[in-house]
C-alpha cells in the first residue's frame, strides 16, 4: 500500500525540482524551492525517516529560501543604488 504513496511523492519531487530549475525569476525560484523542501520532507517521512524529514522541513523549506530572498533583496537594492549614482 505504501508503494503508490512513494511513487506520488517521487513524482512531486521530480515536478517541483524541474519547476525550480525552469523558473527564471529568483524570487519565484526561492518560493518553488520552499515547495520542493516541503515535498522532500513528505518523501522522507513516507520513507520512514521522520528525523530527516523534520530537518528538511526546517532547513529546506524555511531557512534556505529565506536566505535566498534576503540575498536577492540586498542585491537588487545595491543595483538600484548604483543606478542612481550614475
Secondary structure, 3 states (H helix, E strand, C coil): CHHHHHHHHHHHHHHHHHHHHHCCCHHHHHHHHHHHHHHHHHHHHHCCCHHHHHHHHHHHHHHHHHHHHHHHHHHHHHHHHHHHHC
